[in-house]
Amino acid sequence: MSADGGPDAGEPGDPGQWRRLAPRTPVATAAVLCGVATGAGLPLAVAMAGTPLAHAVVWVVAGALLLVLGGTAADLVRLRRTRYRDGPERVDLHTGLLLLKRRSLARERIRSVDLTANPLQRVLGLVKVRIGTGESTGGTESTLELDLVARAEGERLRRELLVRTATAPGDPHHDGALAVLDPRWIRYAPVSFVAPALGGAAAGAVLQVSEWFGAQGKVIHWIGDRFQDVSLPWTVLALVLVATAAGALGALGLWVEMWGNYRLEREPGGTLRVRRGLLTARSVSIEERRLRGVELVEPLGVRLCGAARVDAVATGLVENDDDRHGDLKNLLPAAERRTADRVAAQVLRETEPPTSAPLAAHPRAAGTRRLRWALAAVLLPAAVLAALGALLTPGLLYVAAGGAAVLAPLAVLLARDAYRSLGHAVSGPYLVARSGTVRRSTVALRRSGVIGWTVKQSYVQRRAGLLTVTATTAAGAGAYTVPDAGVDQGLAFAAEAVPGLLAPFLEPAHAPDTPTREADRPDTTEARPTLG
């Protein structure tokens, strides 16, 4: 028996061989802790500037040694007390010293085996393996993590645990490499929403770090001196442009790190594999049998440049809170729209991309609703500011007027674009729905993957002759909505997409003003949900 109560490695009669984590794991831990100790020791040494140098060095070195040696010893204990095996029916993980953990996953329920490795782990030839069933249980009970194993062992686990009988015949047009990195795609990084977010984060970081060293006031005064002869609006504009430029540079660097060495391919047996990451390598595998469709995502800036990214709509892609290296469902970074459509068609094994199918337009009442929402979002805050200005100071009146004058035309443009973006269709085995303006999304969902429909109609929608239909599925976001469709239009779309699923909730339509015999009465469906 092993030290943790399990069988020894390679014990006869085992359905699988018990294995340990990579022996080089403590080396990686020690290296990381050395970096942490160095980063924490420098500020500590600065803070102890008033004490004798020898005393400061002793305390800093002692603390660093305690951190590195203690952490490495703890990792050695974890390495000694952790074992795993991949048997013919189950994958088992045994770990723990005081609190013993016995985890087990049935192989038939395993849906993902993802590999990650940061730069240090890549140098040491190690990877972290995350084995998951794709089920969300409110915790981590559906995932096993092996931290860390040798790279070759990680690849072996990925191949063997995801081996399946091929679900589709070989197709030279859709097998092998589906997409590889095109350096020209980097031009879409600065126009994404990541750039302004990184710019704001950079500005906040400058102020925070300066506060740590007691120099925040000096930084603010220095900036004020640079713009002492410039009016306040131009000063604000200049600072925004500087932050935007910093954010754009950060977005370029982040894109290179996330999508370097990108490759999307279909492996034998019907498995899609996405490999990417310049420094931190990432490998994500998606079985085709759990793929329910694709989603084309077009953030406003990216869409204005004629580009879109492709996401998978699949079961089993559960995001973990500790996963900071991107989205598991990303199949293609922002690329030209024709490239995104081509990749979507190849992923779905279709000759034509369903994401480019002609879509039915929605009634004008849907556009009117969006115009009202947009104007209300601008004019209501302006009215509040104007009221406060009348009571407190006239300056708020100018702010309200200026904000309304600038934002109202922009709101109208966004409302019109949101209305033009609405659309839906049934394209072969897929239902297609598109909506959104700041983030426009076009989803092509397999009709066989729809397990239910939700029909909603507010009081305002009833007066306008509109309703919202939502397709429920066990994949992706779990629900995909067609907002503000016409009543006839929305129910006909749902009935056509999945015949029979909505039929129990529909009433037969009759023509009360035209007497007909019962045998001659057409079998039609009225475009309104029943209330019973």
VEXDREN-2710 file (C-alpha; in Angstrom, 1 decimal):
% VEXDREN-2710
k/r/px/py/pz
1/MET/0.0/0.0/0.0
2/SER/1.1/3.6/-0.6
3/ALA/1.7/6.1/2.1
4/ASP/-1.6/7.8/1.4
5/GLY/-3.6/4.6/1.9
6/GLY/-3.8/3.7/-1.8
7/PRO/-2.0/1.0/-3.8
8/ASP/1.6/1.5/-4.7
9/ALA/2.6/2.5/-8.2
10/GLY/2.3/-0.4/-10.6
11/GLU/0.8/-2.8/-8.0
12/PRO/-0.4/-5.9/-9.8
13/GLY/-4.1/-6.1/-10.4
14/ASP/-4.6/-2.3/-10.6
15/PRO/-6.9/-1.2/-13.5
16/GLY/-4.5/1.7/-13.9
17/GLN/-1.0/2.6/-12.7
18/TRP/-0.7/5.0/-9.8
19/ARG/1.5/7.9/-10.6
20/ARG/3.1/10.9/-8.9
21/LEU/3.3/14.5/-10.0
22/ALA/6.5/15.6/-11.7
23/PRO/9.6/15.6/-9.4
24/ARG/10.6/19.0/-10.7
25/THR/7.4/20.6/-9.2
26/PRO/9.2/21.9/-6.1
27/VAL/11.8/23.6/-8.3
28/ALA/9.1/25.6/-9.9
29/THR/7.6/26.5/-6.5
30/ALA/10.9/27.6/-5.1
31/ALA/11.6/29.8/-8.2
32/VAL/8.2/31.5/-7.8
33/LEU/8.7/32.0/-4.1
34/CYS/12.1/33.6/-4.8
35/GLY/10.5/36.1/-7.0
36/VAL/7.8/36.8/-4.4
37/ALA/10.4/37.2/-1.7
38/THR/12.4/39.6/-3.9
39/GLY/9.4/41.7/-4.8
40/ALA/8.3/41.9/-1.2
41/GLY/11.8/42.4/0.2
42/LEU/12.7/45.6/-1.7
43/PRO/9.7/47.6/-0.4
44/LEU/10.4/46.2/3.1
45/ALA/14.0/47.3/2.9
46/VAL/13.0/50.8/1.9
47/ALA/10.5/50.9/4.8
48/MET/13.3/50.0/7.2
49/ALA/15.6/52.7/6.0
50/GLY/15.7/54.2/9.5
51/THR/17.2/51.1/11.1
52/PRO/20.8/50.0/10.8
53/LEU/21.7/48.4/7.5
54/ALA/22.9/45.2/9.0
55/HIS/19.6/44.7/10.9
56/ALA/17.5/45.5/7.8
57/VAL/19.5/42.9/5.7
58/VAL/19.2/40.2/8.4
59/TRP/15.4/40.7/8.8
60/VAL/14.8/40.8/5.0
61/VAL/17.0/37.8/4.3
62/ALA/15.6/35.8/7.2
63/GLY/12.0/36.5/6.0
64/ALA/12.9/35.5/2.4
65/LEU/14.5/32.3/3.5
66/LEU/11.6/31.4/5.7
67/LEU/9.2/32.0/2.9
68/VAL/11.2/30.1/0.2
69/LEU/12.2/27.1/2.4
70/GLY/8.8/26.8/4.1
71/GLY/6.8/27.0/0.9
72/THR/9.1/24.6/-0.9
73/ALA/8.9/22.1/2.0
74/ALA/5.1/22.3/2.0
75/ASP/5.1/21.6/-1.8
76/LEU/7.4/18.6/-1.2
77/VAL/4.9/17.3/1.3
78/ARG/2.1/17.9/-1.3
79/LEU/4.1/16.1/-3.9
80/ARG/4.7/13.1/-1.6
81/ARG/1.0/12.9/-0.7
82/THR/-0.5/13.3/-4.2
83/ARG/-1.1/10.4/-6.5
84/TYR/-3.4/9.9/-9.5
85/ARG/-4.3/7.2/-12.0
86/ASP/-6.3/7.0/-15.2
87/GLY/-7.9/3.6/-15.2
88/PRO/-10.2/2.1/-17.9
89/GLU/-13.3/3.4/-16.2
90/ARG/-12.3/6.2/-13.8
91/VAL/-9.6/8.9/-13.1
92/ASP/-8.7/9.0/-9.5
93/LEU/-6.8/11.6/-7.5
94/HIS/-5.6/11.1/-3.9
95/THR/-4.1/14.0/-2.0
96/GLY/-3.9/15.7/1.4
97/LEU/-2.0/15.3/4.7
98/LEU/-4.3/16.3/7.6
99/LEU/-7.4/16.6/5.4
100/LEU/-7.4/13.7/3.0
101/LYS/-9.2/14.1/-0.3
102/ARG/-10.3/11.3/-2.6
103/ARG/-11.6/12.5/-6.0
104/SER/-12.8/10.4/-8.8
105/LEU/-14.3/11.1/-12.3
106/ALA/-15.9/8.6/-14.6
107/ARG/-14.0/8.5/-17.9
108/GLU/-17.3/8.5/-19.9
109/ARG/-18.2/11.9/-18.3
110/ILE/-14.9/13.6/-19.0
111/ARG/-15.5/16.4/-21.5
112/SER/-12.3/18.5/-21.4
113/VAL/-8.6/18.0/-20.7
114/ASP/-6.9/21.4/-20.8
115/LEU/-3.1/22.1/-20.5
116/THR/-1.5/25.3/-19.3
117/ALA/2.1/26.2/-18.6
118/ASN/3.6/29.6/-17.7
119/PRO/7.1/30.6/-18.9
120/LEU/8.9/29.0/-15.9
121/GLN/6.9/25.8/-16.2
122/ARG/7.6/25.7/-19.9
123/VAL/11.4/26.0/-19.2
124/LEU/11.1/23.1/-16.8
125/GLY/9.0/21.0/-19.2
126/LEU/5.9/21.0/-16.9
127/VAL/2.2/21.6/-17.5
128/LYS/-0.9/21.9/-15.4
129/VAL/-3.6/19.5/-16.4
130/ARG/-7.3/20.3/-15.8
131/ILE/-9.7/17.4/-16.3
132/GLY/-13.3/18.4/-16.3
133/THR/-16.8/17.0/-16.9
134/GLY/-18.2/20.3/-17.9
135/GLU/-20.8/20.2/-15.1
136/SER/-21.4/23.3/-12.9
137/THR/-21.9/22.2/-9.4
138/GLY/-21.2/25.4/-7.6
139/GLY/-17.7/24.3/-6.7
140/THR/-14.8/22.4/-8.2
141/GLU/-16.1/18.9/-7.7
142/SER/-16.5/18.3/-11.4
143/THR/-12.8/19.1/-12.1
144/LEU/-9.5/17.4/-11.3
145/GLU/-6.3/19.4/-11.4
146/LEU/-2.8/17.8/-11.7
147/ASP/-0.3/20.5/-10.7
148/LEU/2.2/19.8/-12.2
149/VAL/3.1/16.9/-14.5
150/ALA/5.7/16.4/-17.3
151/ARG/4.7/17.8/-20.7
152/ALA/4.7/14.4/-22.3
153/GLU/2.5/13.0/-19.5
154/GLY/0.0/15.9/-20.0
155/GLU/-0.2/15.2/-23.7
156/ARG/-0.7/11.5/-23.0
157/LEU/-3.5/12.2/-20.6
158/ARG/-5.2/14.6/-23.1
159/ARG/-5.0/12.0/-25.9
160/GLU/-6.2/9.0/-23.9
161/LEU/-8.9/10.6/-21.9
162/LEU/-10.5/12.3/-24.9
163/VAL/-10.2/9.3/-27.3
164/ARG/-13.6/8.7/-28.9
165/THR/-14.9/6.9/-31.9
166/ALA/-15.0/9.3/-34.8
167/THR/-18.4/10.9/-35.0
168/ALA/-18.1/12.0/-38.7
169/PRO/-16.3/10.8/-41.8
170/GLY/-13.0/12.4/-42.7
171/ASP/-13.4/15.5/-44.8
172/PRO/-10.3/17.1/-46.3
173/HIS/-12.0/20.5/-46.4
174/HIS/-12.8/20.5/-42.7
175/ASP/-10.0/18.3/-41.1
176/GLY/-6.5/19.2/-40.1
177/ALA/-5.6/22.8/-39.5
178/LEU/-8.6/25.1/-39.7
179/ALA/-6.9/28.4/-38.8
180/VAL/-3.4/29.5/-37.9
181/LEU/-2.1/32.8/-36.6
182/ASP/-2.2/35.7/-39.1
183/PRO/0.0/38.6/-37.7
184/ARG/-2.3/41.1/-39.5
185/TRP/-5.0/40.3/-36.9
186/ILE/-3.1/42.3/-34.3
187/ARG/-4.5/45.5/-35.8
188/TYR/-7.9/44.8/-34.2
189/ALA/-6.4/44.7/-30.7
190/PRO/-6.3/48.5/-30.1
191/VAL/-10.0/48.9/-31.2
192/SER/-11.3/46.4/-28.6
193/PHE/-12.8/47.3/-25.3
194/VAL/-9.6/46.0/-23.6
195/ALA/-7.7/49.1/-24.7
196/PRO/-9.7/51.8/-22.7
197/ALA/-9.9/49.4/-19.8
198/LEU/-6.1/49.0/-19.7
199/GLY/-5.7/52.7/-20.1
200/GLY/-7.8/53.4/-17.0
201/ALA/-6.0/50.7/-15.1
202/ALA/-2.7/52.2/-16.0
203/ALA/-3.7/55.7/-14.8
204/GLY/-5.0/54.1/-11.6
205/ALA/-1.8/52.2/-11.1
206/VAL/0.3/55.3/-11.4
207/LEU/-1.7/57.0/-8.7
208/GLN/-1.7/54.0/-6.5
209/VAL/2.0/53.3/-6.7
210/SER/2.8/57.0/-6.1
211/GLU/0.6/56.9/-3.0
212/TRP/2.5/53.9/-1.7
213/PHE/5.7/56.0/-1.8
214/GLY/4.0/59.1/-0.5
215/ALA/4.5/60.9/-3.8
216/GLN/0.9/61.1/-5.1
217/GLY/0.7/64.8/-4.5
218/LYS/3.9/65.4/-6.3
219/VAL/2.7/63.5/-9.3
220/ILE/-0.6/65.5/-9.4
221/HIS/1.3/68.7/-9.1
222/TRP/3.7/67.7/-11.9
223/ILE/0.8/67.0/-14.2
224/GLY/-0.8/70.3/-13.3
225/ASP/2.5/72.2/-14.1
226/ARG/2.6/70.6/-17.5
227/PHE/-0.9/71.9/-18.3
228/GLN/-0.9/75.2/-16.4
229/ASP/-1.4/77.2/-19.5
230/VAL/-4.1/74.9/-21.0
231/SER/-7.8/75.1/-20.4
232/LEU/-9.5/72.4/-18.3
233/PRO/-11.4/70.7/-21.2
234/TRP/-8.2/70.4/-23.3
235/THR/-6.4/69.1/-20.3
236/VAL/-9.0/66.4/-19.7
237/LEU/-8.9/65.6/-23.4
238/ALA/-5.1/65.3/-23.5
239/LEU/-5.1/63.0/-20.4
240/VAL/-7.7/60.8/-22.0
241/LEU/-5.7/60.6/-25.2
242/VAL/-2.5/59.7/-23.2
243/ALA/-4.5/57.0/-21.2
244/THR/-6.0/55.7/-24.5
245/ALA/-2.5/55.4/-26.1
246/ALA/-1.2/53.6/-23.1
247/GLY/-4.2/51.3/-23.2
248/ALA/-3.7/50.6/-26.9
249/LEU/-0.1/49.6/-26.3
250/GLY/-1.2/47.4/-23.4
251/ALA/-3.8/45.8/-25.7
252/LEU/-1.2/45.0/-28.3
253/GLY/1.0/43.4/-25.7
254/LEU/-1.8/41.4/-24.2
255/TRP/-2.9/40.2/-27.7
256/VAL/0.6/39.0/-28.5
257/GLU/0.8/37.1/-25.2
258/MET/-2.7/35.5/-25.5
259/TRP/-2.7/34.6/-29.2
260/GLY/0.9/34.0/-30.0
261/ASN/1.5/30.5/-31.6
262/TYR/-2.3/30.3/-32.2
263/ARG/-3.5/27.2/-34.1
264/LEU/-7.0/25.7/-34.5
265/GLU/-7.2/22.2/-35.8
266/ARG/-9.4/19.2/-35.9
267/GLU/-7.8/16.0/-34.6
268/PRO/-8.7/12.4/-35.5
269/GLY/-11.8/11.2/-33.7
270/GLY/-13.6/14.6/-34.0
271/THR/-11.9/16.8/-31.5
272/LEU/-11.3/20.5/-32.0
273/ARG/-8.1/21.7/-30.4
274/VAL/-7.1/25.4/-29.8
275/ARG/-3.5/26.1/-29.0
276/ARG/-2.3/29.6/-28.1
277/GLY/-0.1/31.6/-25.9
278/LEU/3.3/33.2/-26.4
279/LEU/4.6/33.0/-22.8
280/THR/1.9/31.0/-21.0
281/ALA/1.0/28.1/-23.4
282/ARG/-2.7/27.0/-23.4
283/SER/-4.3/24.0/-25.0
284/VAL/-8.1/23.6/-25.0
285/SER/-9.9/20.6/-26.5
286/ILE/-13.6/20.5/-27.5
287/GLU/-15.3/17.3/-28.6
288/GLU/-17.5/17.8/-31.6
289/ARG/-20.2/15.7/-30.2
290/ARG/-20.8/18.4/-27.5
291/LEU/-20.6/21.2/-30.0
292/ARG/-24.1/22.8/-30.5
293/GLY/-23.1/25.7/-32.7
294/VAL/-20.9/28.8/-33.0
295/GLU/-21.3/32.5/-32.1
296/LEU/-19.8/35.4/-34.0
297/VAL/-19.1/38.3/-31.6
298/GLU/-18.5/41.8/-33.0
299/PRO/-17.7/44.5/-30.4
300/LEU/-18.4/47.9/-31.8
301/GLY/-14.8/48.9/-32.5
302/VAL/-13.9/45.6/-34.1
303/ARG/-17.1/45.6/-36.2
304/LEU/-16.4/49.0/-37.6
305/CYS/-13.2/47.5/-38.9
306/GLY/-15.1/44.7/-40.5
307/ALA/-13.9/42.0/-38.2
308/ALA/-15.4/39.4/-35.8
309/ARG/-14.3/36.6/-33.5
310/VAL/-15.7/33.1/-33.3
311/ASP/-16.7/31.4/-30.0
312/ALA/-17.9/27.8/-29.6
313/VAL/-21.4/27.0/-28.3
314/ALA/-20.7/23.7/-26.6
315/THR/-21.5/21.8/-23.5
316/GLY/-18.9/21.3/-20.8
317/LEU/-17.1/24.6/-21.1
318/VAL/-17.3/25.7/-17.5
319/GLU/-15.2/28.7/-16.5
320/ASN/-13.3/28.5/-13.2
321/ASP/-12.9/31.5/-11.1
322/ASP/-9.1/31.0/-10.9
323/ASP/-8.8/30.9/-14.7
324/ARG/-7.3/34.3/-15.7
325/HIS/-5.9/33.4/-19.1
326/GLY/-8.8/33.9/-21.4
327/ASP/-12.0/32.3/-22.4
328/LEU/-12.2/28.6/-23.0
329/LYS/-14.8/29.0/-25.7
330/ASN/-12.7/31.2/-28.0
331/LEU/-12.0/29.5/-31.3
332/LEU/-10.7/32.5/-33.3
333/PRO/-9.5/35.9/-32.3
334/ALA/-10.9/39.0/-34.0
335/ALA/-10.3/38.5/-37.7
336/GLU/-11.8/39.6/-41.0
337/ARG/-15.5/38.8/-41.2
338/ARG/-15.0/36.5/-44.2
339/THR/-12.3/34.6/-42.3
340/ALA/-14.6/34.3/-39.3
341/ASP/-17.4/33.0/-41.5
342/ARG/-15.1/30.5/-43.2
343/VAL/-13.8/29.2/-39.8
344/ALA/-17.4/28.9/-38.5
345/ALA/-18.4/26.9/-41.5
346/GLN/-15.4/24.5/-41.2
347/VAL/-16.0/24.1/-37.4
348/LEU/-19.6/23.1/-38.1
349/ARG/-18.6/21.0/-41.2
350/GLU/-20.9/23.1/-43.4
351/THR/-20.2/24.2/-47.0
352/GLU/-21.8/27.7/-46.3
353/PRO/-21.6/29.5/-43.0
354/PRO/-25.0/29.7/-41.3
355/THR/-23.8/32.9/-39.6
356/SER/-24.0/34.7/-42.9
357/ALA/-27.6/33.5/-43.8
358/PRO/-30.1/36.2/-44.7
359/LEU/-32.1/37.3/-41.7
360/ALA/-35.7/38.4/-41.3
361/ALA/-36.0/42.0/-40.2
362/HIS/-38.0/43.0/-37.1
363/PRO/-41.0/45.3/-37.0
364/ARG/-40.4/49.1/-36.9
365/ALA/-41.9/49.1/-33.4
366/ALA/-38.7/47.3/-32.2
367/GLY/-36.7/50.3/-33.5
368/THR/-39.0/52.7/-31.8
369/ARG/-38.4/51.0/-28.5
370/ARG/-34.7/51.2/-28.9
371/LEU/-34.9/54.9/-29.8
372/ARG/-36.9/55.5/-26.6
373/TRP/-34.5/53.6/-24.4
374/ALA/-31.5/55.5/-25.9
375/LEU/-33.0/58.9/-25.5
376/ALA/-34.3/58.2/-22.0
377/ALA/-30.7/57.1/-21.0
378/VAL/-29.5/60.5/-22.1
379/LEU/-32.3/62.9/-21.3
380/LEU/-33.3/61.6/-17.9
381/PRO/-29.9/62.2/-16.3
382/ALA/-29.8/65.6/-18.1
383/ALA/-33.2/66.5/-16.7
384/VAL/-31.9/65.6/-13.2
385/LEU/-28.8/67.7/-13.6
386/ALA/-30.9/70.6/-14.9
387/ALA/-33.2/70.4/-11.9
388/LEU/-30.2/70.4/-9.6
389/GLY/-28.8/73.3/-11.5
390/ALA/-32.0/75.3/-11.0
391/LEU/-31.8/74.7/-7.3
392/LEU/-28.1/74.8/-6.6
393/THR/-25.8/76.4/-9.3
394/PRO/-26.2/77.4/-12.9
395/GLY/-23.1/75.4/-13.8
396/LEU/-25.0/72.2/-13.7
397/LEU/-27.4/73.7/-16.3
398/TYR/-24.5/74.1/-18.8
399/VAL/-23.3/70.5/-18.0
400/ALA/-26.8/69.1/-18.6
401/ALA/-27.3/71.1/-21.9
402/GLY/-23.8/70.2/-23.2
403/GLY/-24.2/66.5/-22.3
404/ALA/-27.6/66.3/-23.9
405/ALA/-26.3/68.0/-27.1
406/VAL/-23.4/65.7/-27.4
407/LEU/-24.9/62.4/-26.3
408/ALA/-28.4/62.6/-27.8
409/PRO/-27.2/62.3/-31.5
410/LEU/-24.9/59.4/-30.4
411/ALA/-27.8/57.7/-28.7
412/VAL/-29.9/58.0/-31.8
413/LEU/-27.2/56.5/-33.9
414/LEU/-26.7/53.5/-31.5
415/ALA/-30.5/53.0/-31.4
416/ARG/-30.7/52.8/-35.2
417/ASP/-27.8/50.5/-35.3
418/ALA/-29.3/48.3/-32.6
419/TYR/-32.5/48.0/-34.7
420/ARG/-30.7/47.2/-37.9
421/SER/-28.7/44.5/-36.1
422/LEU/-31.9/42.6/-35.1
423/GLY/-32.6/39.6/-37.1
424/HIS/-33.4/35.8/-37.1
425/ALA/-33.7/33.0/-39.5
426/VAL/-33.8/29.2/-39.9
427/SER/-30.9/28.1/-42.0
428/GLY/-30.9/24.3/-42.6
429/PRO/-30.2/22.5/-39.3
430/TYR/-29.5/25.8/-37.5
431/LEU/-31.5/28.6/-36.0
432/VAL/-29.7/32.0/-36.4
433/ALA/-30.3/35.0/-34.1
434/ARG/-28.5/38.3/-34.1
435/SER/-28.8/41.3/-31.8
436/GLY/-26.8/44.0/-30.0
437/THR/-24.9/47.1/-31.0
438/VAL/-22.1/47.8/-28.6
439/ARG/-21.5/44.0/-28.6
440/ARG/-23.3/42.5/-31.6
441/SER/-23.7/38.7/-31.5
442/THR/-24.8/36.3/-34.2
443/VAL/-25.4/32.8/-32.9
444/ALA/-25.9/29.7/-35.1
445/LEU/-27.4/27.1/-32.8
446/ARG/-28.3/23.5/-33.9
447/ARG/-32.0/23.1/-33.8
448/SER/-31.5/19.6/-32.3
449/GLY/-29.8/21.3/-29.4
450/VAL/-32.8/23.4/-28.4
451/ILE/-34.6/21.8/-25.3
452/GLY/-37.2/24.5/-24.7
453/TRP/-38.6/27.9/-25.5
454/THR/-39.4/30.9/-23.3
455/VAL/-41.9/33.4/-24.6
456/LYS/-42.1/36.8/-22.8
457/GLN/-44.3/39.7/-23.6
458/SER/-44.4/42.8/-21.4
459/TYR/-47.3/45.3/-21.3
460/VAL/-45.4/47.7/-23.6
461/GLN/-44.6/44.8/-26.0
462/ARG/-48.2/43.7/-26.1
463/ARG/-49.3/47.3/-27.1
464/ALA/-46.6/47.3/-29.8
465/GLY/-47.4/43.8/-31.1
466/LEU/-44.0/42.4/-30.1
467/LEU/-42.6/39.6/-28.0
468/THR/-39.3/38.0/-27.1
469/VAL/-38.6/34.4/-27.7
470/THR/-35.6/32.6/-26.0
471/ALA/-34.2/29.3/-27.1
472/THR/-33.0/27.2/-24.1
473/THR/-30.1/24.8/-24.6
474/ALA/-27.6/22.9/-22.4
475/ALA/-24.6/24.5/-24.2
476/GLY/-22.9/27.9/-24.2
477/ALA/-24.8/30.6/-22.3
478/GLY/-27.7/28.3/-21.8
479/ALA/-30.2/30.6/-23.5
480/TYR/-30.2/32.6/-26.8
481/THR/-32.8/35.4/-27.3
482/VAL/-34.6/36.8/-30.2
483/PRO/-35.8/40.2/-28.7
484/ASP/-38.7/42.2/-29.9
485/ALA/-39.9/40.1/-32.8
486/GLY/-43.4/40.5/-34.2
487/VAL/-45.9/38.2/-32.5
488/ASP/-46.6/36.2/-35.7
489/GLN/-43.0/36.4/-36.6
490/GLY/-41.5/35.2/-33.3
491/LEU/-43.9/32.3/-32.8
492/ALA/-43.6/31.1/-36.4
493/PHE/-39.8/31.2/-36.0
494/ALA/-39.9/29.1/-32.9
495/ALA/-42.4/26.6/-34.3
496/GLU/-40.4/26.2/-37.5
497/ALA/-37.0/25.9/-35.7
498/VAL/-38.1/23.0/-33.5
499/PRO/-41.4/21.6/-34.8
500/GLY/-43.8/20.4/-32.1
501/LEU/-42.0/21.8/-29.1
502/LEU/-44.2/25.0/-28.9
503/ALA/-47.3/23.4/-30.3
504/PRO/-49.0/22.6/-27.0
505/PHE/-48.9/26.4/-26.1
506/LEU/-50.4/27.7/-29.3
507/GLU/-54.1/28.0/-30.3
508/PRO/-55.6/27.2/-33.7
509/ALA/-56.6/30.4/-35.5
510/HIS/-60.2/30.8/-36.7
511/ALA/-61.8/33.4/-39.0
512/PRO/-64.9/34.4/-37.0
513/ASP/-66.3/36.6/-39.7
514/THR/-66.2/33.9/-42.5
515/PRO/-68.5/30.9/-41.8
516/THR/-66.9/27.7/-43.0
517/ARG/-67.6/24.1/-42.4
518/GLU/-65.5/22.3/-39.8
519/ALA/-64.1/20.0/-42.4
520/ASP/-63.1/22.9/-44.7
521/ARG/-61.5/25.0/-41.9
522/PRO/-57.7/25.4/-42.5
523/ASP/-55.4/24.0/-39.9
524/THR/-53.4/27.2/-39.1
525/THR/-51.8/28.6/-35.9
526/GLU/-52.6/31.9/-34.4
527/ALA/-49.6/34.0/-33.6
528/ARG/-50.2/34.5/-29.9
529/PRO/-49.4/32.3/-26.8
530/THR/-52.3/30.9/-24.9
531/LEU/-52.9/32.0/-21.4
532/GLY/-53.9/28.7/-20.0
END
